């Protein structure tokens, strides 16, 4: 019997595998953060940057990669970025210290973001027939969604069977396998009229996002002069970005699309998801392990409950959008997401809180993200003309990743401040502000075992560890409340921006490639 696999199928397998790896590196790493805190002597801020370095780096290359691929060849750039991702993953797995892991994660984010963006360009050219293209992007979106949805469970399973290093090292052979498929199946293509790279826009936006994240995470330890200097530099970078986009002949962002109500209202959906749901997944493993005392395998399974509805609700979300339009579907999804966080806040505050008291909130939040994701992506790309769909999708993903990077830092700040507030009430003046802050960061990392040995003065103040545990619960209460109230406010803003009833945007097959980018984006 002869088996024949055509070249397009091989190319699709390679691109899907590469996109699966990109998603796994977002959602599988949070599960191992509590282990990194103890094994690498990583403090709470190190844990934040282990995640944030990846997302900030992705944002840096997102808008540039498409132009580079068009100019130098989509297959060539895809091969280079996949090889770079494998090398960066190897460096992550071999990193002996937290600072080196953070640096390797930044390199991994650069490679992963570029690899992810290339995958869209490759599939768009590889599948010329409209029906085949639609099927290819459906398969690509599902596989990418699996990477995001099952990442926590996969990360927990890897840690249970082996060591934390393999959460990164497993990507090396998988990237090599993807590379074999890409080299064998992808047809080279380039655009002779490719636009020039918006270097000024890329640099100024990246610096502004990094500066803001740095201020949020490190600002308390900076002197007043240094804090003012970083603030001024960050503001100037953002002003420079706005100026660059206004004056560049090839701007990364075309701000005129924000005049389109459908587009602007849908962007609120992407911002809302990354304001609350996706940054919270970074800290949820700390809650399950540090507050509830579950091991990494149980934590991974509980995170699966949080993420699985993302895939299960996609078809329901599209039916809602088709029947009631995006102006109802997207705010409804954000509203559901907000209710989920409020339910989590209530469940975490109950006496004897456990996974069952958290279950309703995590499920509702997961349903909310599932209801929001697909309508948001389809509306941002479907509300503009076909020749601007790629740019609209790029703005959508950039808004998501920038919001994610900033809110990883904000949630960490809220968590520590909530802990400080509780400790101050419990200890009074026994500890000074600096000692309280240092203790709060150790508690926020979630490893409460042996905390009194690390902080000798805590042995007399809190011999049982009950105060530290209650402080961590209080900190998470602040975080959940912030996420819930914030995303509910964004639901209202989205509904107001959409305005009165409008006809649903007409979507053509040409929109599908750009559409799929956002569906796999967090």
Phi, psi and omega per residue, in radians:
X1 nan 2.282 -3.137
X2 -1.661 2.284 3.073
X3 -1.910 2.230 -3.130
X4 -2.166 2.106 3.066
X5 -1.951 2.053 -3.065
X6 -1.283 2.919 -3.028
X7 -1.120 -0.649 -3.136
X8 -1.105 -0.657 3.122
X9 -1.140 -0.716 3.106
X10 -1.104 -0.763 3.125
X11 -1.084 -0.746 3.137
X12 -1.090 -0.707 3.123
X13 -1.073 -0.749 3.137
X14 -1.142 -0.771 -3.122
X15 -1.182 -0.729 3.119
X16 -1.102 -0.718 3.141
X17 -1.136 -0.714 3.106
X18 -1.088 -0.722 -3.142
X19 -1.231 -0.569 3.051
X20 -1.062 -0.741 -3.139
X21 -1.126 -0.690 3.128
X22 -1.055 -0.798 3.138
X23 -1.167 -0.676 3.141
X24 -1.079 -0.622 -3.111
X25 -1.259 -0.257 3.038
X26 -1.498 -0.794 -2.941
X27 -1.766 -0.259 -3.126
X28 -1.551 -0.450 -3.067
X29 -1.204 -0.663 -3.133
X30 -0.924 -0.530 -3.107
X31 -1.119 -0.542 -3.055
X32 -1.624 -0.039 -3.100
X33 -1.012 -0.758 3.097
X34 -1.028 -0.605 3.104
X35 -1.228 -0.680 3.132
X36 -1.104 -0.572 -3.134
X37 -1.073 -0.647 -3.109
X38 -1.602 -0.727 -3.034
X39 -1.348 -0.567 3.135
X40 -1.828 0.128 -3.085
X41 0.940 0.719 -3.132
X42 -1.492 2.305 3.059
X43 -1.489 3.138 -3.033
X44 -1.076 -0.669 -3.126
X45 -1.223 -0.590 3.030
X46 -1.038 -0.751 3.140
X47 -1.080 -0.685 3.093
X48 -1.071 -0.769 -3.066
X49 -1.318 -0.409 3.044
X50 -1.072 -0.613 3.065
X51 -1.479 -0.769 -3.021
X52 -1.205 -0.558 3.125
X53 -1.031 -0.661 -3.133
X54 -1.183 -0.828 -3.071
X55 -1.240 -0.679 3.111
X56 -1.129 -0.720 3.123
X57 -1.115 -0.710 3.087
X58 -1.016 -0.765 3.142
X59 -1.084 -0.634 -3.095
X60 -1.062 -0.706 -3.018
X61 -1.729 -0.131 -2.955
X62 -0.981 -0.934 -3.045
X63 -1.384 -0.370 -3.086
X64 -1.438 -0.545 -2.984
X65 -1.105 -0.710 -3.141
X66 -1.019 -0.747 3.127
X67 -1.146 -0.761 3.126
X68 -1.101 -0.716 3.132
X69 -1.135 -0.719 3.116
X70 -1.090 -0.642 -3.040
X71 -1.427 -0.791 -3.010
X72 -1.763 -0.099 3.130
X73 1.979 2.177 -3.026
X74 -1.198 -0.721 3.115
X75 -1.134 -0.782 -3.111
X76 -1.032 -0.818 -3.115
X77 -1.188 -0.631 3.096
X78 -1.102 -0.720 3.116
X79 -1.116 -0.813 -3.121
X80 -1.077 -0.766 -3.104
X81 -1.218 -0.603 3.110
X82 -1.190 -0.744 3.064
X83 -1.073 -0.750 3.139
X84 -1.102 -0.655 3.111
X85 -1.125 -0.718 3.120
X86 -1.109 -0.776 -3.139
X87 -1.121 -0.774 3.140
X88 -1.122 -0.657 3.096
X89 -1.123 -0.675 3.081
X90 -1.088 -0.749 3.117
X91 -1.104 -0.678 3.100
X92 -1.073 -0.787 -3.104
X93 -1.185 -0.465 -3.116
X94 -1.667 -0.054 -3.075
X95 -1.109 2.163 -3.112
X96 -1.543 -0.247 -3.097
X97 -2.357 2.818 3.139
X98 -1.096 -0.782 3.121
X99 -1.027 -0.710 3.114
X100 -1.183 -0.624 3.090
X101 -1.140 -0.709 3.110
X102 -1.075 -0.782 3.120
X103 -1.083 -0.741 3.122
X104 -1.159 -0.627 3.103
X105 -1.126 -0.626 3.089
X106 -1.111 -0.782 3.097
X107 -1.100 -0.676 3.119
X108 -1.130 -0.670 3.102
X109 -1.150 -0.706 3.070
X110 -1.023 -0.843 -3.122
X111 -1.196 -0.754 -3.106
X112 -1.139 -0.766 3.121
X113 -1.086 -0.724 3.124
X114 -1.187 -0.723 3.123
X115 -1.083 -0.736 3.135
X116 -1.104 -0.775 -3.135
X117 -1.158 -0.690 3.130
X118 -1.064 -0.593 -3.061
X119 -1.051 -0.617 3.122
X120 -1.189 -0.791 -3.130
X121 -1.101 -0.690 -3.137
X122 -1.126 -0.850 -3.119
X123 -1.151 -0.628 -3.133
X124 -1.066 -0.648 3.130
X125 -1.483 -0.620 -3.054
X126 -1.146 -0.643 -3.076
X127 -1.931 1.684 -3.067
X128 -1.448 -0.600 3.137
X129 -1.231 2.340 -3.056
X130 -1.031 -0.750 -3.108
X131 -1.205 -0.765 3.115
X132 -1.114 -0.684 3.135
X133 -1.097 -0.740 3.140
X134 -1.083 -0.793 3.127
X135 -1.093 -0.702 -3.133
X136 -1.093 -0.755 -3.105
X137 -1.305 -0.472 3.019
X138 -1.133 -0.824 3.119
X139 -1.073 -0.756 -3.135
X140 -1.080 -0.736 -3.130
X141 -1.155 -0.701 -3.133
X142 -1.133 -0.801 -3.129
X143 -1.120 -0.734 3.103
X144 -1.094 -0.688 3.101
X145 -1.129 -0.607 3.087
X146 -1.099 -0.696 3.111
X147 -1.037 -0.750 3.123
X148 -1.283 -0.749 -3.022
X149 -1.306 -0.680 -3.070
X150 -1.716 -0.028 -3.128
X151 -0.932 -0.830 3.137
X152 -1.026 -0.769 3.138
X153 -1.163 -0.688 3.130
X154 -1.150 -0.758 3.102
X155 -1.071 -0.757 3.112
X156 -1.110 -0.688 3.133
X157 -1.159 -0.725 3.135
X158 -1.081 -0.772 -3.136
X159 -1.130 -0.652 -3.134
X160 -1.171 -0.631 -3.076
X161 -1.578 -0.437 -3.059
X162 -2.447 -2.225 -3.121
X163 -2.242 2.937 -3.107
X164 -1.081 -0.500 -3.104
X165 -1.024 -0.546 -3.066
X166 -1.311 -0.217 2.996
X167 -1.101 -0.497 3.074
X168 -1.691 -0.751 -3.040
X169 -1.141 -0.500 -3.131
X170 -1.064 -0.392 -3.130
X171 -1.305 -0.329 -3.111
X172 -1.155 -0.987 3.113
X173 -1.126 -0.604 3.124
X174 -1.160 -0.675 3.099
X175 -1.167 -0.652 3.090
X176 -1.115 -0.722 3.089
X177 -1.091 -0.773 3.089
X178 -1.048 -0.672 -3.135
X179 -1.106 -0.696 3.106
X180 -1.048 -0.795 3.122
X181 -1.121 -0.733 -3.102
X182 -1.127 -0.812 -3.135
X183 -1.113 -0.665 -3.077
X184 -1.345 -0.605 -2.959
X185 -1.890 -0.522 -3.019
X186 -1.346 2.337 3.060
X187 -1.574 2.294 -3.123
X188 -1.181 2.480 3.114
X189 -2.685 2.662 3.084
X190 -2.668 2.879 3.138
X191 -2.000 1.971 -3.131
X192 -1.125 -0.350 -3.137
X193 -1.810 0.439 -3.098
X194 -1.025 2.438 -3.131
X195 -1.264 2.788 3.090
X196 -1.283 2.738 -3.110
X197 -1.325 2.334 3.104
X198 -1.488 1.315 -3.055
X199 -1.095 -0.743 -3.105
X200 -1.090 -0.731 3.137
X201 -1.152 -0.729 -3.131
X202 -1.116 -0.834 -3.083
X203 -1.161 -0.794 -3.081
X204 -1.194 -0.703 3.128
X205 -1.163 -0.759 -3.139
X206 -1.086 -0.749 -3.136
X207 -1.145 -0.686 -3.139
X208 -1.117 -0.767 3.133
X209 -1.142 -0.769 3.131
X210 -1.107 -0.757 -3.130
X211 -1.075 -0.740 3.134
X212 -1.151 -0.753 3.110
X213 -1.103 -0.688 3.133
X214 -1.140 -0.713 3.113
X215 -1.086 -0.739 -3.101
X216 -1.168 -0.725 -3.045
X217 -1.505 -0.623 -3.026
X218 -1.958 -0.096 -3.014
X219 -0.998 -0.626 -3.091
X220 -1.122 -0.465 -3.105
X221 -1.629 -0.114 3.140
X222 -1.466 2.573 2.988
X223 -1.192 2.869 -3.082
X224 -1.047 -0.694 3.140
X225 -1.128 -0.789 3.133
X226 -1.136 -0.686 3.130
X227 -1.096 -0.763 3.118
X228 -1.122 -0.715 -3.136
X229 -1.084 -0.791 3.133
X230 -1.146 -0.690 3.122
X231 -1.077 -0.818 3.140
X232 -1.090 -0.765 3.136
X233 -1.091 -0.689 3.127
X234 -1.137 -0.790 3.124
X235 -1.105 -0.750 3.129
X236 -1.118 -0.652 3.110
X237 -1.110 -0.718 3.136
X238 -1.183 -0.724 3.077
X239 -1.077 -0.710 3.091
X240 -1.079 -0.651 3.099
X241 -1.105 -0.822 3.126
X242 -1.043 -0.736 3.136
X243 -1.137 -0.749 -3.131
X244 -1.072 -0.713 -3.119
X245 -1.250 -0.481 3.111
X246 -1.315 -0.530 -3.002
X247 -1.829 -0.337 -3.078
X248 -1.238 2.396 3.057
X249 -1.243 -0.337 3.114
X250 -2.226 1.210 -3.051
X251 -1.206 2.554 3.078
X252 -1.233 -0.654 3.132
X253 -2.067 2.273 3.001
X254 -1.812 1.756 -3.010
X255 -1.203 -0.215 -3.126
X256 -1.133 -0.403 -3.119
X257 -1.174 -0.347 -3.134
X258 -1.261 -0.167 3.044
X259 -1.330 -0.267 3.123
X260 -1.449 2.020 -3.062
X261 -1.021 -0.730 -3.125
X262 -1.036 -0.757 -3.115
X263 -1.173 -0.859 -3.080
X264 -1.154 -0.690 3.103
X265 -1.128 -0.659 3.137
X266 -1.244 -0.616 3.116
X267 -1.034 -0.579 3.078
X268 -1.054 -0.534 3.084
X269 -1.136 -0.804 3.116
X270 -1.110 -0.716 3.116
X271 -1.140 -0.741 -3.119
X272 -1.073 -0.715 3.138
X273 -1.110 -0.691 -3.086
X274 -1.599 -0.081 2.974
X275 -1.357 -0.506 -2.960
X276 -2.269 -1.133 -2.932
X277 -1.109 -0.962 -3.022
X278 -1.283 -0.700 3.052
X279 -1.147 -0.537 -3.117
X280 -1.187 -0.466 3.133
X281 -1.138 -0.366 3.096
X282 -1.204 -0.617 -3.038
X283 -1.724 -0.321 -3.105
X284 -1.039 -0.661 3.067
X285 -1.058 -0.594 3.101
X286 -1.135 -0.656 3.112
X287 -1.138 -0.843 -3.090
X288 -1.129 -0.652 -3.109
X289 -1.516 -0.818 -3.056
X290 -1.349 -0.682 -3.110
X291 -1.563 -0.857 -3.056
X292 -1.607 -0.247 3.036
X293 1.368 0.411 -3.127
X294 -1.494 2.664 3.098
X295 -1.385 3.086 -3.029
X296 -1.145 -0.603 3.139
X297 -1.176 -0.819 3.102
X298 -1.095 -0.706 3.114
X299 -1.067 -0.741 3.115
X300 -1.079 -0.703 3.123
X301 -1.176 -0.679 3.115
X302 -1.184 -0.604 3.070
X303 -1.203 -0.478 3.075
X304 -1.109 -0.652 3.060
X305 -1.069 -0.611 -3.140
X306 -1.233 -0.618 -3.009
X307 -1.773 -0.441 -3.031
X308 -1.009 -0.705 3.140
X309 -1.030 -0.345 3.092
X310 -0.955 -0.726 -3.130
X311 -1.472 -0.638 -3.036
X312 -1.237 -0.457 -3.025
X313 -1.646 -0.013 -3.043
X314 -1.040 -0.795 -3.101
X315 -1.181 -0.682 3.090
X316 -1.091 -0.709 3.140
X317 -1.086 -0.715 -3.132
X318 -1.208 -0.604 3.085
X319 -1.168 -0.677 3.082
X320 -1.101 -0.724 -3.134
X321 -1.168 -0.686 -3.137
X322 -1.167 -0.613 -3.075
X323 -1.488 -0.724 -3.017
X324 -1.967 -0.012 -3.113
X325 1.290 2.855 -3.088
X326 -1.126 -0.513 -3.095
X327 -1.100 -0.351 3.048
X328 -1.792 -0.769 -3.010
X329 -1.107 -0.789 -3.068
X330 -1.236 -0.879 3.064
X331 -1.041 -0.589 3.094
X332 -1.120 -0.741 3.098
X333 -1.083 -0.760 3.109
X334 -1.142 -0.679 3.091
X335 -1.057 -0.783 3.114
X336 -1.086 -0.713 3.112
X337 -1.074 -0.758 3.109
X338 -1.103 -0.729 3.110
X339 -1.084 -0.670 3.107
X340 -1.043 -0.732 3.138
X341 -1.219 -0.642 3.071
X342 -1.120 -0.683 3.100
X343 -1.146 -0.657 3.068
X344 -1.117 -0.709 3.120
X345 -1.058 -0.742 3.123
X346 -1.166 -0.795 -3.116
X347 -1.123 -0.624 -3.128
X348 -1.299 -0.363 -3.101
X349 -1.579 -0.090 3.140
X350 -1.281 2.586 3.077
X351 -1.181 2.312 -3.075
X352 1.281 0.515 -3.136
X353 -0.977 2.439 3.090
X354 -2.604 -2.918 -3.071
X355 -1.136 -0.487 3.136
X356 -1.222 -0.666 3.120
X357 -1.247 -0.417 3.101
X358 -1.522 -0.334 -3.013
X359 -1.014 -0.846 -3.129
X360 -1.006 -0.770 -3.117
X361 -1.132 -0.761 -3.122
X362 -1.157 -0.658 3.108
X363 -1.163 -0.788 -3.140
X364 -1.101 -0.738 3.105
X365 -1.092 -0.718 3.104
X366 -1.104 -0.694 3.072
X367 -1.113 -0.690 3.135
X368 -1.091 -0.733 3.133
X369 -1.180 -0.634 3.108
X370 -1.153 -0.633 3.118
X371 -1.277 -0.424 -3.046
X372 -1.602 -0.660 -2.901
X373 -1.068 -1.045 -3.058
X374 -1.125 -0.818 3.083
X375 -1.030 -0.614 3.111
X376 -1.087 -0.852 -3.110
X377 -1.125 -0.833 -3.116
X378 -1.083 -0.617 -3.089
X379 -1.335 -0.678 3.133
X380 -1.111 -0.704 -3.130
X381 -1.442 -0.509 -3.102
X382 -1.463 -0.180 -3.091
X383 -1.611 -0.007 3.113
X384 -2.123 2.957 3.140
X385 -1.186 2.715 -3.060
X386 -0.963 -0.635 -3.100
X387 -1.259 -0.183 3.124
X388 -1.940 0.092 -3.079
X389 -1.115 -0.701 3.120
X390 -1.105 -0.750 3.112
X391 -1.123 -0.730 3.134
X392 -1.094 -0.721 3.111
X393 -1.140 -0.656 3.095
X394 -1.090 -0.729 3.091
X395 -1.134 -0.704 3.130
X396 -1.025 -0.894 -3.101
X397 -1.177 -0.686 3.117
X398 -1.065 -0.761 3.121
X399 -1.067 -0.683 3.135
X400 -1.141 -0.862 -3.059
X401 -1.217 -0.646 3.104
X402 -1.145 -0.783 3.093
X403 -1.065 -0.698 3.124
X404 -1.085 -0.849 -3.109
X405 -1.053 -0.766 -3.100
X406 -1.181 -0.722 -3.060
X407 -1.390 -0.332 2.934
X408 -1.037 -0.735 3.117
X409 -1.238 -0.737 -3.103
X410 -1.118 -0.777 -3.139
X411 -1.117 -0.633 3.075
X412 -1.131 -0.694 3.103
X413 -1.123 -0.773 3.132
X414 -1.112 -0.692 3.140
X415 -1.068 -0.836 -3.127
X416 -1.181 -0.669 -3.140
X417 -1.200 -0.600 3.056
X418 -1.135 -0.641 3.086
X419 -1.189 -0.785 3.118
X420 -1.016 -0.748 -3.124
X421 -1.043 -0.762 -3.135
X422 -1.196 -0.764 -3.131
X423 -1.094 -0.683 3.135
X424 -1.090 -0.707 3.109
X425 -1.198 -0.563 -3.093
X426 -1.441 -0.670 -3.041
X427 -1.743 -0.244 -3.108
X428 1.111 -2.184 -3.097
X429 -1.731 0.218 -3.118
X430 -1.119 -0.525 3.097
X431 -2.137 2.424 3.099
X432 -1.340 2.988 -3.116
X433 -0.987 -0.725 -3.117
X434 -1.183 -0.725 3.121
X435 -1.153 -0.680 3.101
X436 -1.085 -0.783 -3.138
X437 -1.081 -0.767 3.140
X438 -1.129 -0.723 3.116
X439 -1.145 -0.707 -3.134
X440 -1.069 -0.675 -3.142
X441 -1.183 -0.642 3.090
X442 -1.162 -0.711 3.115
X443 -1.166 -0.702 -3.097
X444 -1.099 -0.439 3.109
X445 -1.216 -0.277 3.008
X446 1.594 -0.157 -3.124
X447 -1.611 1.504 -3.042
X448 -1.478 -0.271 3.125
X449 -1.185 2.221 3.116
X450 1.325 0.228 -3.118
X451 -1.111 -0.630 -3.128
X452 -1.152 -0.445 3.078
X453 -1.293 -0.591 3.116
X454 -1.294 -0.578 -3.138
X455 -2.118 1.591 -3.007
X456 -0.978 -0.663 -3.100
X457 -1.156 -0.301 3.138
X458 -1.293 -0.409 -3.103
X459 -1.059 -0.647 3.137
X460 -1.456 -0.594 -3.073
X461 -1.395 -0.577 -3.051
X462 -2.526 1.175 -3.043
X463 -1.087 -0.544 -3.107
X464 -1.532 -0.253 -3.085
X465 1.418 0.083 -3.083
X466 -1.163 -0.638 -3.111
X467 -1.196 -0.752 3.117
X468 -1.068 -0.726 3.120
X469 -1.112 -0.808 3.138
X470 -1.131 -0.588 3.112
X471 -1.157 -0.698 3.106
X472 -1.135 -0.705 3.063
X473 -1.050 -0.756 3.139
X474 -1.107 -0.727 3.114
X475 -1.069 -0.748 3.116
X476 -1.186 -0.532 3.053
X477 -1.060 -0.738 3.088
X478 -1.063 -0.770 -3.098
X479 -1.112 -0.823 -3.127
X480 -1.111 -0.688 3.131
X481 -1.148 -0.724 3.097
X482 -1.052 -0.843 -3.140
X483 -1.067 -0.795 -3.092
X484 -1.119 -0.912 -3.111
X485 -1.137 -0.715 -3.122
X486 -1.093 -0.805 -3.096
X487 -1.277 -0.511 3.026
X488 -1.133 -0.701 3.088
X489 -1.112 -0.708 3.118
X490 -1.168 -0.540 3.064
X491 -1.095 -0.760 3.114
X492 -1.137 -0.767 -3.137
X493 -1.075 -0.757 3.116
X494 -1.053 -0.783 -3.134
X495 -1.089 -0.705 3.128
X496 -1.170 -0.733 -3.137
X497 -1.111 -0.737 3.120
X498 -1.026 -0.631 3.088
X499 1.295 -2.681 -3.050
X500 -1.162 2.950 -3.120
X501 -0.989 2.254 3.096
X502 -2.268 2.766 3.104
X503 -1.224 2.547 -3.116
X504 -1.115 2.496 3.137
X505 -1.115 2.466 3.111
X506 -1.396 2.237 -3.105
X507 -1.975 2.268 3.115
X508 -1.955 2.900 -3.114
X509 -1.003 -0.523 -3.101
X510 -1.106 -0.346 -3.132
X511 -1.363 -0.328 -2.940
X512 -1.065 -0.726 -3.140
X513 -1.034 -0.793 3.125
X514 -1.147 -0.631 3.140
X515 -1.021 -0.744 -3.042
X516 -1.154 -0.484 3.125
X517 -0.983 -0.876 -3.079
X518 -1.200 -0.548 -3.115
X519 -1.130 -0.598 3.127
X520 -1.540 -0.302 3.091
X521 -1.248 2.577 -3.065
X522 -1.185 nan nan
